[in-house]
Every structure is written in structure tokens, then in C-alpha cells.
Amino acid sequence: MPEFSVSEHSPAAAEFVSLRENCGQSIARTLIKLPMDQIYSTAPDGAMIGLTAAKGKEKLYSPFGFESRPNGEQGAGMTKPIV
């Protein structure tokens, strides 16, 4: 089982991809649940989790409490590549 390390000084970042042929086997959900459990057990109060979903895959994350943006209270999420 993979381990994930999270602290207020060194937040973890990861990219999870499930192959199309594995669709329906709950692999993606497991890949999300493992680090989420670790984050919830170790993150300080007030911490926030940021997530960038692949286009069209946002609904995969809503069962974990993530909200699509923009919404009524938040603007769009933004990224800036470092090259």
C-alpha cells in the first residue's frame, strides 16, 4: 500500500491516472481515498486541499467534498506552468 507524507511545511502533490481499461474497478477512487485519509489525519486546522481535475472528470471528485469552480462563492481555479 502506498504511503503519503503531508505536513504544513511540505505539502504533497501528486498526479493520479487510471487507465481506461480499468474503468469501473474503483481504482481511481482508491487512489483518491488513500491520500485523502492521510491528509485528514495529519493536516492542521484550516488547511485547504487544492485539486486540478482533467476536463470532464470533475464529478469524480465531488463525493470527496470537492466543489467545481467557478461557483457562487469562488472564482475559477488557476494554474501557471513553470518552464
Biopython code that builds the backbone (N, CA, C, O; Angstrom):
import numpy as np
from Bio.PDB.StructureBuilder import StructureBuilder

atoms = [
    (1, "MET", "N", (0.846, -1.166, 0.000)),
    (1, "MET", "CA", (0.000, 0.000, 0.000)),
    (1, "MET", "C", (0.900, 1.241, 0.000)),
    (1, "MET", "O", (1.858, 1.300, 0.771)),
    (2, "PRO", "N", (0.603, 2.247, -0.864)),
    (2, "PRO", "CA", (1.444, 3.439, -0.905)),
    (2, "PRO", "C", (1.297, 4.276, 0.353)),
    (2, "PRO", "O", (0.249, 4.263, 0.999)),
    (3, "GLU", "N", (2.351, 5.005, 0.696)),
    (3, "GLU", "CA", (2.305, 5.928, 1.815)),
    (3, "GLU", "C", (2.378, 7.343, 1.275)),
    (3, "GLU", "O", (3.001, 7.589, 0.243)),
    (4, "PHE", "N", (1.744, 8.270, 1.971)),
    (4, "PHE", "CA", (1.743, 9.663, 1.575)),
    (4, "PHE", "C", (2.167, 10.487, 2.765)),
    (4, "PHE", "O", (1.718, 10.244, 3.885)),
    (5, "SER", "N", (3.021, 11.456, 2.536)),
    (5, "SER", "CA", (3.501, 12.311, 3.611)),
    (5, "SER", "C", (2.961, 13.722, 3.415)),
    (5, "SER", "O", (3.095, 14.309, 2.341)),
    (6, "VAL", "N", (2.352, 14.252, 4.461)),
    (6, "VAL", "CA", (1.779, 15.591, 4.400)),
    (6, "VAL", "C", (2.144, 16.324, 5.676)),
    (6, "VAL", "O", (1.985, 15.783, 6.770)),
    (7, "SER", "N", (2.630, 17.540, 5.548)),
    (7, "SER", "CA", (2.861, 18.394, 6.706)),
    (7, "SER", "C", (2.615, 19.831, 6.289)),
    (7, "SER", "O", (2.552, 20.132, 5.097)),
    (8, "GLU", "N", (2.475, 20.718, 7.260)),
    (8, "GLU", "CA", (2.215, 22.110, 6.919)),
    (8, "GLU", "C", (3.409, 22.753, 6.227)),
    (8, "GLU", "O", (3.253, 23.778, 5.564)),
    (9, "HIS", "N", (4.603, 22.170, 6.367)),
    (9, "HIS", "CA", (5.794, 22.746, 5.768)),
    (9, "HIS", "C", (6.139, 22.131, 4.411)),
    (9, "HIS", "O", (6.855, 22.749, 3.623)),
    (10, "SER", "N", (5.653, 20.953, 4.133)),
    (10, "SER", "CA", (5.963, 20.316, 2.851)),
    (10, "SER", "C", (4.734, 19.577, 2.325)),
    (10, "SER", "O", (4.658, 18.352, 2.419)),
    (11, "PRO", "N", (3.774, 20.316, 1.773)),
    (11, "PRO", "CA", (2.568, 19.658, 1.264)),
    (11, "PRO", "C", (2.892, 18.711, 0.123)),
    (11, "PRO", "O", (3.824, 18.934, -0.649)),
    (12, "ALA", "N", (2.109, 17.660, 0.035)),
    (12, "ALA", "CA", (2.317, 16.658, -1.009)),
    (12, "ALA", "C", (1.580, 17.066, -2.280)),
    (12, "ALA", "O", (0.530, 17.707, -2.223)),
    (13, "ALA", "N", (2.125, 16.699, -3.393)),
    (13, "ALA", "CA", (1.465, 16.911, -4.670)),
    (13, "ALA", "C", (1.631, 15.632, -5.479)),
    (13, "ALA", "O", (2.702, 15.026, -5.484)),
    (14, "ALA", "N", (0.587, 15.237, -6.146)),
    (14, "ALA", "CA", (0.657, 14.004, -6.921)),
    (14, "ALA", "C", (-0.324, 14.066, -8.075)),
    (14, "ALA", "O", (-1.298, 14.818, -8.044)),
    (15, "GLU", "N", (-0.054, 13.277, -9.078)),
    (15, "GLU", "CA", (-0.973, 13.147, -10.199)),
    (15, "GLU", "C", (-1.376, 11.688, -10.277)),
    (15, "GLU", "O", (-0.527, 10.798, -10.298)),
    (16, "PHE", "N", (-2.687, 11.448, -10.321)),
    (16, "PHE", "CA", (-3.199, 10.089, -10.391)),
    (16, "PHE", "C", (-3.900, 9.893, -11.721)),
    (16, "PHE", "O", (-4.712, 10.723, -12.131)),
    (17, "VAL", "N", (-3.590, 8.803, -12.388)),
    (17, "VAL", "CA", (-4.219, 8.487, -13.662)),
    (17, "VAL", "C", (-4.621, 7.022, -13.643)),
    (17, "VAL", "O", (-3.818, 6.152, -13.307)),
    (18, "SER", "N", (-5.861, 6.758, -14.003)),
    (18, "SER", "CA", (-6.349, 5.385, -14.103)),
    (18, "SER", "C", (-6.572, 5.083, -15.581)),
    (18, "SER", "O", (-7.216, 5.859, -16.287)),
    (19, "LEU", "N", (-6.048, 3.969, -16.039)),
    (19, "LEU", "CA", (-6.203, 3.604, -17.448)),
    (19, "LEU", "C", (-7.660, 3.295, -17.780)),
    (19, "LEU", "O", (-8.393, 2.738, -16.964)),
    (20, "ARG", "N", (-8.060, 3.664, -18.983)),
    (20, "ARG", "CA", (-9.445, 3.480, -19.418)),
    (20, "ARG", "C", (-9.901, 2.019, -19.292)),
    (20, "ARG", "O", (-11.056, 1.764, -18.952)),
    (21, "GLU", "N", (-9.022, 1.075, -19.558)),
    (21, "GLU", "CA", (-9.414, -0.334, -19.471)),
    (21, "GLU", "C", (-9.677, -0.786, -18.033)),
    (21, "GLU", "O", (-10.257, -1.849, -17.811)),
    (22, "ASN", "N", (-9.257, 0.009, -17.071)),
    (22, "ASN", "CA", (-9.518, -0.311, -15.666)),
    (22, "ASN", "C", (-10.751, 0.393, -15.126)),
    (22, "ASN", "O", (-11.053, 0.301, -13.936)),
    (23, "CYS", "N", (-11.452, 1.083, -15.985)),
    (23, "CYS", "CA", (-12.643, 1.827, -15.590)),
    (23, "CYS", "C", (-13.655, 0.886, -14.931)),
    (23, "CYS", "O", (-13.865, -0.236, -15.390)),
    (24, "GLY", "N", (-14.276, 1.361, -13.851)),
    (24, "GLY", "CA", (-15.294, 0.577, -13.165)),
    (24, "GLY", "C", (-14.764, -0.333, -12.077)),
    (24, "GLY", "O", (-15.534, -1.062, -11.452)),
    (25, "GLN", "N", (-13.450, -0.303, -11.837)),
    (25, "GLN", "CA", (-12.861, -1.166, -10.813)),
    (25, "GLN", "C", (-12.537, -0.413, -9.518)),
    (25, "GLN", "O", (-11.883, -0.962, -8.631)),
    (26, "SER", "N", (-12.989, 0.831, -9.406)),
    (26, "SER", "CA", (-12.772, 1.682, -8.227)),
    (26, "SER", "C", (-11.307, 1.997, -7.970)),
    (26, "SER", "O", (-10.948, 2.377, -6.855)),
    (27, "ILE", "N", (-10.464, 1.847, -8.965)),
    (27, "ILE", "CA", (-9.040, 2.150, -8.788)),
    (27, "ILE", "C", (-8.843, 3.637, -8.546)),
    (27, "ILE", "O", (-8.111, 4.023, -7.635)),
    (28, "ALA", "N", (-9.488, 4.476, -9.352)),
    (28, "ALA", "CA", (-9.342, 5.925, -9.188)),
    (28, "ALA", "C", (-9.841, 6.368, -7.814)),
    (28, "ALA", "O", (-9.210, 7.200, -7.162)),
    (29, "ARG", "N", (-10.955, 5.822, -7.380)),
    (29, "ARG", "CA", (-11.483, 6.180, -6.048)),
    (29, "ARG", "C", (-10.495, 5.788, -4.949)),
    (29, "ARG", "O", (-10.305, 6.542, -3.994)),
    (30, "THR", "N", (-9.879, 4.640, -5.071)),
    (30, "THR", "CA", (-8.896, 4.209, -4.084)),
    (30, "THR", "C", (-7.681, 5.128, -4.103)),
    (30, "THR", "O", (-7.143, 5.468, -3.049)),
    (31, "LEU", "N", (-7.247, 5.533, -5.297)),
    (31, "LEU", "CA", (-6.099, 6.429, -5.413)),
    (31, "LEU", "C", (-6.386, 7.802, -4.822)),
    (31, "LEU", "O", (-5.463, 8.498, -4.399)),
    (32, "ILE", "N", (-7.638, 8.194, -4.789)),
    (32, "ILE", "CA", (-8.020, 9.458, -4.157)),
    (32, "ILE", "C", (-8.169, 9.260, -2.656)),
    (32, "ILE", "O", (-7.709, 10.092, -1.873)),
    (33, "LYS", "N", (-8.802, 8.174, -2.249)),
    (33, "LYS", "CA", (-9.111, 7.951, -0.838)),
    (33, "LYS", "C", (-7.861, 7.788, 0.022)),
    (33, "LYS", "O", (-7.816, 8.315, 1.134)),
    (34, "LEU", "N", (-6.866, 7.086, -0.453)),
    (34, "LEU", "CA", (-5.661, 6.861, 0.357)),
    (34, "LEU", "C", (-4.998, 8.170, 0.790)),
    (34, "LEU", "O", (-4.797, 8.369, 1.988)),
    (35, "PRO", "N", (-4.652, 9.069, -0.133)),
    (35, "PRO", "CA", (-4.036, 10.316, 0.340)),
    (35, "PRO", "C", (-5.016, 11.213, 1.099)),
    (35, "PRO", "O", (-4.600, 11.933, 2.007)),
    (36, "MET", "N", (-6.294, 11.188, 0.754)),
    (36, "MET", "CA", (-7.278, 11.999, 1.476)),
    (36, "MET", "C", (-7.350, 11.571, 2.938)),
    (36, "MET", "O", (-7.403, 12.423, 3.825)),
    (37, "ASP", "N", (-7.351, 10.281, 3.201)),
    (37, "ASP", "CA", (-7.361, 9.788, 4.579)),
    (37, "ASP", "C", (-6.131, 10.291, 5.330)),
    (37, "ASP", "O", (-6.233, 10.721, 6.479)),
    (38, "GLN", "N", (-4.971, 10.235, 4.680)),
    (38, "GLN", "CA", (-3.729, 10.698, 5.295)),
    (38, "GLN", "C", (-3.782, 12.200, 5.558)),
    (38, "GLN", "O", (-3.374, 12.660, 6.625)),
    (39, "ILE", "N", (-4.277, 12.956, 4.599)),
    (39, "ILE", "CA", (-4.376, 14.406, 4.757)),
    (39, "ILE", "C", (-5.281, 14.754, 5.928)),
    (39, "ILE", "O", (-4.917, 15.571, 6.774)),
    (40, "TYR", "N", (-6.459, 14.139, 5.983)),
    (40, "TYR", "CA", (-7.397, 14.439, 7.067)),
    (40, "TYR", "C", (-6.833, 14.087, 8.434)),
    (40, "TYR", "O", (-7.161, 14.746, 9.421)),
    (41, "SER", "N", (-6.000, 13.072, 8.511)),
    (41, "SER", "CA", (-5.475, 12.664, 9.813)),
    (41, "SER", "C", (-4.269, 13.494, 10.252)),
    (41, "SER", "O", (-3.912, 13.466, 11.429)),
    (42, "THR", "N", (-3.630, 14.235, 9.336)),
    (42, "THR", "CA", (-2.406, 14.945, 9.700)),
    (42, "THR", "C", (-2.434, 16.449, 9.449)),
    (42, "THR", "O", (-1.606, 17.170, 10.005)),
    (43, "ALA", "N", (-3.344, 16.937, 8.643)),
    (43, "ALA", "CA", (-3.347, 18.360, 8.282)),
    (43, "ALA", "C", (-3.772, 19.226, 9.461)),
    (43, "ALA", "O", (-4.632, 18.830, 10.248)),
    (44, "PRO", "N", (-3.174, 20.400, 9.582)),
    (44, "PRO", "CA", (-3.582, 21.305, 10.657)),
    (44, "PRO", "C", (-4.958, 21.900, 10.383)),
    (44, "PRO", "O", (-5.404, 21.938, 9.237)),
    (45, "ASP", "N", (-5.626, 22.361, 11.427)),
    (45, "ASP", "CA", (-6.922, 23.011, 11.258)),
    (45, "ASP", "C", (-6.785, 24.186, 10.295)),
    (45, "ASP", "O", (-5.806, 24.931, 10.344)),
    (46, "GLY", "N", (-7.763, 24.341, 9.435)),
    (46, "GLY", "CA", (-7.758, 25.447, 8.488)),
    (46, "GLY", "C", (-7.016, 25.156, 7.197)),
    (46, "GLY", "O", (-7.003, 25.994, 6.295)),
    (47, "ALA", "N", (-6.397, 23.986, 7.087)),
    (47, "ALA", "CA", (-5.683, 23.637, 5.858)),
    (47, "ALA", "C", (-6.677, 23.496, 4.711)),
    (47, "ALA", "O", (-7.853, 23.211, 4.937)),
    (48, "MET", "N", (-6.213, 23.693, 3.499)),
    (48, "MET", "CA", (-7.066, 23.575, 2.323)),
    (48, "MET", "C", (-6.386, 22.672, 1.305)),
    (48, "MET", "O", (-5.167, 22.716, 1.138)),
    (49, "ILE", "N", (-7.172, 21.866, 0.635)),
    (49, "ILE", "CA", (-6.661, 20.974, -0.404)),
    (49, "ILE", "C", (-7.010, 21.588, -1.751)),
    (49, "ILE", "O", (-8.165, 21.931, -2.001)),
    (50, "GLY", "N", (-6.027, 21.723, -2.608)),
    (50, "GLY", "CA", (-6.252, 22.202, -3.963)),
    (50, "GLY", "C", (-6.208, 21.036, -4.931)),
    (50, "GLY", "O", (-5.419, 20.108, -4.757)),
    (51, "LEU", "N", (-7.046, 21.080, -5.943)),
    (51, "LEU", "CA", (-7.120, 19.969, -6.898)),
    (51, "LEU", "C", (-7.387, 20.520, -8.291)),
    (51, "LEU", "O", (-8.210, 21.420, -8.459)),
    (52, "THR", "N", (-6.703, 19.988, -9.276)),
    (52, "THR", "CA", (-6.996, 20.295, -10.661)),
    (52, "THR", "C", (-7.457, 19.008, -11.321)),
    (52, "THR", "O", (-6.687, 18.054, -11.436)),
    (53, "ALA", "N", (-8.706, 18.979, -11.752)),
    (53, "ALA", "CA", (-9.265, 17.788, -12.390)),
    (53, "ALA", "C", (-9.090, 17.871, -13.904)),
    (53, "ALA", "O", (-9.079, 18.962, -14.474)),
    (54, "ALA", "N", (-8.955, 16.730, -14.542)),
    (54, "ALA", "CA", (-8.950, 16.692, -16.003)),
    (54, "ALA", "C", (-10.318, 17.151, -16.502)),
    (54, "ALA", "O", (-11.340, 16.886, -15.868)),
    (55, "LYS", "N", (-10.329, 17.833, -17.631)),
    (55, "LYS", "CA", (-11.579, 18.349, -18.191)),
    (55, "LYS", "C", (-12.593, 17.227, -18.339)),
    (55, "LYS", "O", (-12.303, 16.181, -18.920)),
    (56, "GLY", "N", (-13.791, 17.458, -17.804)),
    (56, "GLY", "CA", (-14.867, 16.471, -17.880)),
    (56, "GLY", "C", (-14.852, 15.440, -16.763)),
    (56, "GLY", "O", (-15.764, 14.617, -16.674)),
    (57, "LYS", "N", (-13.833, 15.468, -15.909)),
    (57, "LYS", "CA", (-13.717, 14.475, -14.827)),
    (57, "LYS", "C", (-13.994, 15.064, -13.455)),
    (57, "LYS", "O", (-13.758, 14.405, -12.442)),
    (58, "GLU", "N", (-14.490, 16.295, -13.403)),
    (58, "GLU", "CA", (-14.724, 16.972, -12.135)),
    (58, "GLU", "C", (-15.673, 16.199, -11.219)),
    (58, "GLU", "O", (-15.492, 16.186, -10.001)),
    (59, "LYS", "N", (-16.676, 15.562, -11.802)),
    (59, "LYS", "CA", (-17.679, 14.854, -10.992)),
    (59, "LYS", "C", (-17.072, 13.696, -10.190)),
    (59, "LYS", "O", (-17.648, 13.278, -9.186)),
    (60, "LEU", "N", (-15.942, 13.186, -10.613)),
    (60, "LEU", "CA", (-15.280, 12.106, -9.887)),
    (60, "LEU", "C", (-14.907, 12.550, -8.468)),
    (60, "LEU", "O", (-14.869, 11.727, -7.553)),
    (61, "TYR", "N", (-14.635, 13.831, -8.284)),
    (61, "TYR", "CA", (-14.136, 14.342, -7.011)),
    (61, "TYR", "C", (-15.219, 14.861, -6.077)),
    (61, "TYR", "O", (-14.954, 15.057, -4.891)),
    (62, "SER", "N", (-16.427, 15.090, -6.575)),
    (62, "SER", "CA", (-17.486, 15.638, -5.725)),
    (62, "SER", "C", (-17.852, 14.727, -4.546)),
    (62, "SER", "O", (-18.184, 15.260, -3.487)),
    (63, "PRO", "N", (-17.817, 13.390, -4.654)),
    (63, "PRO", "CA", (-18.111, 12.561, -3.482)),
    (63, "PRO", "C", (-17.104, 12.757, -2.336)),
    (63, "PRO", "O", (-17.371, 12.379, -1.195)),
    (64, "PHE", "N", (-15.955, 13.345, -2.652)),
    (64, "PHE", "CA", (-14.932, 13.591, -1.638)),
    (64, "PHE", "C", (-15.013, 15.014, -1.093)),
    (64, "PHE", "O", (-14.141, 15.437, -0.334)),
    (65, "GLY", "N", (-16.055, 15.753, -1.475)),
    (65, "GLY", "CA", (-16.270, 17.091, -0.944)),
    (65, "GLY", "C", (-15.689, 18.224, -1.769)),
    (65, "GLY", "O", (-15.794, 19.387, -1.379)),
    (66, "PHE", "N", (-15.075, 17.903, -2.907)),
    (66, "PHE", "CA", (-14.536, 18.954, -3.763)),
    (66, "PHE", "C", (-15.673, 19.614, -4.533)),
    (66, "PHE", "O", (-16.619, 18.947, -4.951)),
    (67, "GLU", "N", (-15.575, 20.926, -4.718)),
    (67, "GLU", "CA", (-16.583, 21.683, -5.446)),
    (67, "GLU", "C", (-15.980, 22.244, -6.715)),
    (67, "GLU", "O", (-14.859, 22.752, -6.702)),
    (68, "SER", "N", (-16.717, 22.158, -7.817)),
    (68, "SER", "CA", (-16.254, 22.725, -9.077)),
    (68, "SER", "C", (-16.253, 24.242, -8.984)),
    (68, "SER", "O", (-17.112, 24.835, -8.331)),
    (69, "ARG", "N", (-15.294, 24.858, -9.634)),
    (69, "ARG", "CA", (-15.198, 26.303, -9.687)),
    (69, "ARG", "C", (-15.158, 26.732, -11.138)),
    (69, "ARG", "O", (-14.669, 25.974, -11.976)),
    (70, "PRO", "N", (-15.645, 27.897, -11.468)),
    (70, "PRO", "CA", (-16.216, 28.879, -10.558)),
    (70, "PRO", "C", (-17.591, 28.442, -10.064)),
    (70, "PRO", "O", (-18.293, 27.673, -10.720)),
    (71, "ASN", "N", (-17.952, 28.948, -8.894)),
    (71, "ASN", "CA", (-19.275, 28.701, -8.333)),
    (71, "ASN", "C", (-19.766, 29.999, -7.702)),
    (71, "ASN", "O", (-19.167, 31.050, -7.929)),
    (72, "GLY", "N", (-20.816, 29.954, -6.935)),
    (72, "GLY", "CA", (-21.391, 31.165, -6.363)),
    (72, "GLY", "C", (-20.477, 31.929, -5.425)),
    (72, "GLY", "O", (-20.658, 33.132, -5.237)),
    (73, "GLU", "N", (-19.490, 31.253, -4.826)),
    (73, "GLU", "CA", (-18.633, 31.915, -3.850)),
    (73, "GLU", "C", (-17.174, 31.995, -4.267)),
    (73, "GLU", "O", (-16.428, 32.802, -3.713)),
    (74, "GLN", "N", (-16.742, 31.177, -5.232)),
    (74, "GLN", "CA", (-15.337, 31.134, -5.607)),
    (74, "GLN", "C", (-15.167, 31.318, -7.111)),
    (74, "GLN", "O", (-15.999, 30.880, -7.905)),
    (75, "GLY", "N", (-14.082, 31.968, -7.479)),
    (75, "GLY", "CA", (-13.744, 32.122, -8.887)),
    (75, "GLY", "C", (-13.114, 30.859, -9.430)),
    (75, "GLY", "O", (-12.999, 29.857, -8.723)),
    (76, "ALA", "N", (-12.708, 30.909, -10.684)),
    (76, "ALA", "CA", (-12.078, 29.754, -11.322)),
    (76, "ALA", "C", (-10.726, 29.455, -10.697)),
    (76, "ALA", "O", (-10.017, 30.371, -10.279)),
    (77, "GLY", "N", (-10.366, 28.183, -10.630)),
    (77, "GLY", "CA", (-9.024, 27.808, -10.219)),
    (77, "GLY", "C", (-8.057, 28.222, -11.320)),
    (77, "GLY", "O", (-8.446, 28.326, -12.483)),
    (78, "MET", "N", (-6.818, 28.454, -10.964)),
    (78, "MET", "CA", (-5.858, 28.934, -11.942)),
    (78, "MET", "C", (-4.540, 28.167, -11.803)),
    (78, "MET", "O", (-4.200, 27.676, -10.727)),
    (79, "THR", "N", (-3.815, 28.077, -12.902)),
    (79, "THR", "CA", (-2.509, 27.426, -12.893)),
    (79, "THR", "C", (-1.508, 28.302, -13.644)),
    (79, "THR", "O", (-1.891, 29.126, -14.474)),
    (80, "LYS", "N", (-0.244, 28.120, -13.349)),
    (80, "LYS", "CA", (0.826, 28.800, -14.061)),
    (80, "LYS", "C", (1.978, 27.830, -14.199)),
    (80, "LYS", "O", (2.618, 27.467, -13.211)),
    (81, "PRO", "N", (2.243, 27.410, -15.425)),
    (81, "PRO", "CA", (3.370, 26.486, -15.626)),
    (81, "PRO", "C", (4.710, 27.187, -15.352)),
    (81, "PRO", "O", (4.874, 28.370, -15.651)),
    (82, "ILE", "N", (5.637, 26.459, -14.796)),
    (82, "ILE", "CA", (6.981, 26.962, -14.580)),
    (82, "ILE", "C", (7.874, 26.251, -15.579)),
    (82, "ILE", "O", (8.016, 25.029, -15.539)),
    (83, "VAL", "N", (8.469, 27.012, -16.466)),
    (83, "VAL", "CA", (9.326, 26.420, -17.502)),
    (83, "VAL", "C", (10.750, 26.893, -17.398)),
    (83, "VAL", "O", (11.595, 26.487, -18.197)),
]
sb = StructureBuilder()
sb.init_structure("model")
sb.init_model(0)
sb.init_chain("A")
sb.init_seg("    ")
for serial, (resi, resn, name, xyz) in enumerate(atoms, 1):
    if name == "N":
        sb.init_residue(resn, " ", resi, " ")
    sb.init_atom(name, np.array(xyz, "f"), 0.0, 1.0, " ", f" {name:<3s}", serial, name[0])
structure = sb.get_structure()
